[in-house]
Amino acid sequence: MEELQLTIQSTEGASLGDTEEVRAALNAIFPGIDWEWTSTGVDRLAAADAAGLELPAAVRRAMESQPSVHCGELKTGGVTATFNLGPGSAVPTVWATLGGDRVLVAAMLSRLRTLRGWSVGPNEGWLIIDTEQ
């Protein structure tokens, strides 16, 4: 099993598009992505308080400022992909993780590289983890 963590940015140095445009581009090459907005840090703090969890002040301060982000997940045929579009309507970067069979992960990466105007990185190399023990 392999896990590949990567970023996707515009080759023009601008935004990839708004949330709906980026979702549509990813849905076109990976049909079946389930999209949702995450809870905010304030929502997670409320849940922690309701559960009686006591969090350090530094953690609470950090969580208070965390926005909701738009995320998608796809699980199909031995491979999992997750996409984080960030909190805003304009999407400057997509953070993605591809995991599963090495051949299938490579095929998904090839599909991502077909998106015109999108650059798949990071430039310094891939973080590839062999998840089989």
Secondary structure, DSSP 4 states (H G I P E B T S, - for coil): -EEEEEEEEETTSS---BHHHHHHHHHHHSTT-EEEEPPPHHHHHHHHHHTT----HHHHHHHHTPPP-EEEEEEETTEEEEEEEESSSB-SEEEEEEEE-HHHHHHHHHHHTTSTTEEEE-TT--EEEE---
